[in-house]
Structures are given as C-alpha cells and as structure tokens.
Amino acid sequence: MSDQAEKNVQIQRVYVKDVSFEIPNTPGIFKEKWEPKVDMNLNTEPKKIADDVYEVVLSVTVTVKVGETTAYLCEVQQTGIFAITGFSDQEIGPMLGIYCPTQLFPYAREVVSDLVNKGSFPQFLLPPVNFEAVYAQHVQQLQEQQGKKPS
C-alpha cells in the first residue's frame, strides 16, 4: 500500500463554539446613511484532542462602522473536529492551518450572514480567504520571531 493511500482526513463534527453579535448604537445607527467601513480579523487555533484527532477553531471578528460609529460587531468561533491520519509531522501543520479552516469557512460565512440579517442590516458576506497565503504569512512571522530567515 502506498503512502498516499494511507492518508485520510475525516470531518467528525462541525459546530459553532461561540458567537456574539452586538449593535451598540441602536436605534440611532439605523438613521445613518449606510456607508460602512468593514474590518475583518481571522484566527485559527488547532488543538490536538486525541491521537490523530484535532479540534480546529476558526475565529472571525467583523467590525462595521459608519463614520466613527460602530454599527455592529460580530464574532464567530466556527469549530470542527477532524480525524487526520497518515500525514507526516511536516504535513500536519498545513492540514490544520490551510485545509481545516478552508472547510470551516463556509459555515462561518453563513453564521455571520445570518446574524447580520437578523440585526436588520444589509446583507453581508465574508469575502473569500486564501488560507494558504494566511498560513504562509503565519509561518514567516514565526520564523522571524525565532530569528530565522524564511526560505
């Protein structure tokens, strides 16, 4: 049996671990001309929970302002439990930092969209994210912190 045939990833569970939606300036914000400024932050936090089983938390924070006034703040921790077998130690990092968040992102996008809609704001869809580039930037930052130059 080849090395490739032994590699396997299974999504065991996908769930919302934590969610928050705040509209701190109601009802006044609804009277403002809707010209939003959007700030989005992403974070991925993997954790080994058993042999070959990992919990990956994709945290998304969206802050929308109209002028200097916060219209809404939406925070979602979209989480998945993944069974990952047959990968080398060097391959596990990209699996947890690229593959798993890529699988979780559509779920997080849906939760954010639903919350914004329920807050009676215009539709908002998270823009696509290149998790490969995000992961590469994270690895580069870690290498710089450790005093190593990225290759």
Residue, then its C-alpha position, 0 to 999 in steps of 0.5 A: m500500500s502506498d503512502q498516499a493511500e494511507k492518508n485520510v482526513q475525516i470531518q467528525r463534527v462541525y459546530v459553532k463554539d461561540v458567537s456574539f453579535e452586538i449593535p451598540n448604537t441602536p436605534g440611532i445607527f439605523k438613521e445613518k446613511w449606510e456607508p460602512k467601513v468593514d474590518m475583518n480579523l481571522n484566527t485559527e487555533p488547532k488543538k490536538i484532542a486525541d491521537d490523530v484527532y484535532e479540534v480546529v477553531l476558526s475565529v472571525t471578528v467583523t467590525v462595521k462602522v459608519g463614520e466613527t460609529t460602530a454599527y455592529l460587531c460580530e464574532v464567530q468561533q466556527t469549530g470542527i473536529f477532524a480525524i487526520t491520519g497518515f500525514s507526516d509531522q511536516e504535513i500536519g501543520p498545513m492540514l490544520g492551518i490551510y485545509c481545516p479552516t478552508q472547510l470551516f469557512p463556509y459555515a462561518r460565512e453563513v453564521v455571520s450572514d445570518l446574524v447580520n440579517k437578523g440585526s436588520f442590516p444589509q446583507f453581508l458576506l465574508p469575502p473569500v480567504n486564501f488560507e494558504a497565503v494566511y498560513a504562509q504569512h503565519v509561518q514567516q512571522l514565526q520564523e522571524q520571531q525565532g530569528k530565522k530567515p524564511s526560505 
